[in-house]
């Protein structure tokens, strides 16, 4: 008989973002991210390549959402954010997270710094005070 309180059995019934989130709650080390691909494969009934794609897309969505919240908090419009997001290798970092090579928040920090550098490269400083003291 299945334990109703076991998050693993519950995630096998659930699908989508919630099921993957539940699986992430049960991992303790970044290296265990790779093992989630097998669980995702079982949950969705897909081969390992498709499970990796699902896992990467999960992290891509989360990383993008974290970046957008941080950008908005610092005054960037969503339209400008979306335009600049295309210049970043967000999917590559999401893949690294899904493979356990990089913590998710580290990927967010790296990408946010790149996003800010894109912003600064596109808007040279014309302020005479900044130019003088800069």
Residue pairs with C-beta under 8 A, 6 or more apart in sequence:
2 9
3 9
4 10
7 22
7 25
7 26
8 23
8 26
10 22
11 19
11 20
11 22
11 23
11 39
11 43
12 19
12 42
12 43
14 22
14 43
15 43
15 44
17 58
17 61
19 43
20 36
20 40
20 43
20 54
20 55
20 58
23 36
23 39
23 40
23 43
24 36
27 33
27 35
27 36
29 100
30 100
30 101
30 102
30 103
31 100
32 100
33 55
33 97
33 98
33 99
33 100
34 98
34 99
34 100
36 55
36 98
37 48
37 51
37 52
37 55
37 98
38 48
38 51
40 46
40 51
40 54
40 55
41 47
41 48
41 50
41 51
44 50
44 51
44 54
46 54
52 98
55 98
56 91
56 94
56 95
56 98
57 94
58 98
59 94
59 95
59 97
59 98
59 104
59 107
60 90
60 91
60 94
62 104
63 90
63 93
63 94
63 97
63 104
63 107
63 108
63 111
64 85
64 90
66 104
66 105
66 108
67 81
67 85
67 90
67 108
67 111
67 112
67 115
68 78
68 81
70 108
70 112
71 81
71 112
71 115
72 78
72 81
76 119
81 115
84 115
84 118
84 119
85 115
87 118
88 111
88 114
88 115
88 118
90 111
93 102
93 107
93 110
93 111
94 107
96 102
96 107
97 103
97 104
97 107
125 131
125 134
